Amino acid sequence: MSFHVSKAAALFSLVALVAAALHAAAQTADPMSAANIYLYPRPYKIQNLVLKDSAGRHASLADFAARVVLLHFWSIQCPACRTEEPLLEALKKAFGPGGLEILAVNLIDPPGSVASHAARNRLPFPILFDGGNGFSIRPVRTGGKQTAFLINPAQEAILEIPALPTTYIIDCRGNAIGYSVGAAQWNHRKAVELIQSLVLQSKNCQADGPARVSALPSSYRQLW
């Protein structure tokens, strides 16, 4: 086995341990678990994404600064995604005017199919796909576990996408504060209270100054 292959395997193992530790820490005594939502002990900054919407326009995560964002990864053929879709739609209608944005990212289906789905369902939030920008979801199997990672154009792993749907909850400063894997119960009282509190905090987001965040180790980001 070459040095490069061994190094890549070691990095895969390390990233799996880091991701597992983050998820395990989030699930410890988390009152949000009843809604299938888990909060991190500390928020962490995630990298920017530059994708395209169904009209072919570029859309960046940075475009939604000072707003609360649900970064939602889905696919057309995913049954749990279809179950979650009306709950996300209701959440957007309730809290969108106050500062909530939902970005529904599909890096699985062909862009034409994604655009057709968006037009047919007329959802009240952006449907995004790569459109040649160099973002993809790469499945991996490590430590006996099947998972996947969101890969940026520099071939760095940004986020783990263990299954579809996966949703990251991002506060108004661009920090991931929690996540859900599988359909979350966004109509659950705890989920509604969480989103409501984040939206209220976003009113004073810029005036409050930067929050303390914990950056992911570079080994998590740089895999290839």
Beta strands, then each sheet from edge to edge (+ up, - down):
strand 1: 38-45
strand 2: 50-53
strand 3: 58-60
strand 4: 68-73
strand 5: 100-105
strand 6: 127-129
strand 7: 136-142
strand 8: 145-151
strand 9: 157-160
strand 10: 166-170
strand 11: 175-181
sheet 1: 1+ 11- 10+ 4- 5- 6- 2+ 3-
sheet 2: 7+ 8- 9+
end
